[in-house]
Amino acid sequence: MSRLRVGVFAGGRSAEHEVSIASAEAVLRAIDRERYEPYLVYIDRDGRWLLPSGPAPELEAGQGLAGLLGAATPDEEVERLRRHQEHLAPAVVDDRALAARSAVRSLADVIEVAFLVVHGPFGEDGTLQGFLELAGIPYTGAGVLASAVAMDKIVFKELMRGHNLPVVDAVWFRRSAWRREPEHVVRQVAETIGNRSVVKPARLGSSVGMSLVHELDELPAALDEAFRYDGKVIVEAYVPNARELECGVLGNDEPIVFEPGEVRSTHEFYDYEAKYVEGLAAVDPRADVDPDLAAQLKEYALAAYRAVDGAGMARVDFLVAGDAIYLSEMNTLPGFTATSMYPKQAELAGISFSELIDRLLLLARERDR
């Protein structure tokens, strides 16, 4: 029996490039090669696509995908972020690399279904999904609209409010407003949010560009940092002593919701370093919560998933402080690294990593049909 040709998409033009490669490595190691023939489709930081010349070889013990691609690992990216360094241009540009429009025309001749682990802008925000729709290639995860809505924290929060789902107070600004009227921006944050806040790029994940503001005099630096990564920035009210709880969702028309998990960071908040350096955060796929709270979180997660017209999978994040529950974010392409919550929650639900990959590929083809 012939094996299904699966394109595993990695890299991308976002600050989550390294995380995507780590996720792709985990997928390549876990995919059932008796049923599937995986092909690595790598997108570099400049948006050039390197199409596979053949199936992806099995990775040996101690052999990392980042090294084979000449890319950094999440650990190395942590060091770059600490030093506020820019990314170096690749020493060698593969002469087989194609512009996106040329690559999409060729993809359908290589693969039958796409397994997406391209996190962040140009991968998780509906743009890559739109390319695959045009090429007629089924893909894992949410469609164009759901991907775009969930990626934009501002639009997502407004949609949740429209569905009477609880979210924290927030204001948002464009880069042009910050450059033109910085005093007005600071004053608006002071009047609507207060001294303590959380500043984030509106359309990025992995806590890249995110800052916790304790006093207003820290706000300008936090906004500058966030605007390095996005032209839109959201400033949210800080929720003191909040637990960070997460529910994974799996399915299309009849999705299931995994039991809540919890993240506890050794840092002041769950930043990029705590997420991807082992030992800096405890990722508990089964949180110690009472049954009523678990049921409420699962109900909210399912309502949010349906509100955005989710498909395939998502991870829905919450902040819980006392009796207050706030829907924080939705990640339509959650991480698949060794430290990621989503595959751990699936495993607790009786779904192994390889079976999870299988289910997502089945869901992709089901939605395409």
C-alpha positions, 0 to 999 in steps of 0.5 A: 500500500502506498504511503500518504505524502505529508509535507511538514512545514517548518521555519517561516518569516517570524520571530518564532522561526526556531520554535517552528523548527523544534516542533517540526523535528518532533513531528518528523521523529514521531510520525508513523513512517509505515503509513506516511512519507514525510517531506520537509518543506522549509521556509527561511526567514526571508520567505524563500521556500526550499522544496524537498528533493525526496522524503525527509531522512530519519533523524538519528539520536543527537542529530537536530533538525536546526543543525541540518538547516543551518538555523538556530535552536530555541536555546540559541535564540534565547541568547540572541534575545538577551543581547538584543541582537539582530539575526545574521543573514545565512552564510549560504543561500540554497540555490534551490530556494524558491519564491513563495508563488513559485513554490506553491505551484510546485507543491501539489506535485510533491505532497498530498497533505500539509502538516503545519508547524509554522508558528507566528505571522506568515504561518499561523495567521491565515496567509499560509493557509490561503496559499494552500487553499489556492494550491488545493492542498489539504492542511492541518489546523484551522482555516484562513478566517479562524487562523487570522482572528485567533492570531490577532489578539485585538480582534480575538478579544473583541470577538470573545466580548461579542460572545459574552466570554470574559477577557481582561480590559485592554487598549491597543495602538498602532506604531504611527500613533506611538511615534506621533503622540507618545504622551497621549498613548501613555496617558490613555494607558494610565486612564484606562489600564493603570500603572500595571499592565502587560504589553504585547505585539498584537500578532505574535506568539511565544511571548516574543516582545512581551513585557510586564510593566510595574510602573508607568515609567516602564511603559515607553520601553515596553512599547518600544520593544513590542513595536520592534515585532509588530505595527500593532501593540496591545496593552492589557490589564495585569491580573495579579496572582493569576494561574495560567491554565490551558485547554487543548481542543481537537476536532472539526465538527464535534471537537473534544476538549482536553482537561486543563493543564497549568504552566508555572514559570520560575520567571516573573511571567511565562516568557520566551526563555521560560517556554523553551529552556528546560527547567525554567517552567513546570508544564503540568498537563493535568492541573490541580483544579476542582471539577467545577472550574475544570468544567467551566474552562472546558466550556469556555474553550469550546465556546471560543473554538466554535466562535472563531470557526476552529478546526483541527486543533487549538490551545486556549489559554486562561488567566484564573485569579480567585473566582475570576476567569479570563480567556487570554488567547487562542493558539491555532497551531500550538507548539509540538516541542518537547516542552509543549503543553498540547501533545502532553495533554493529548497523551493524558487523554490516551492519544500518543504523539504519533496517533495525534499526528495521525488524527490531525492528518485525518481531520485535515483531509476530512475538512478538505472533503 
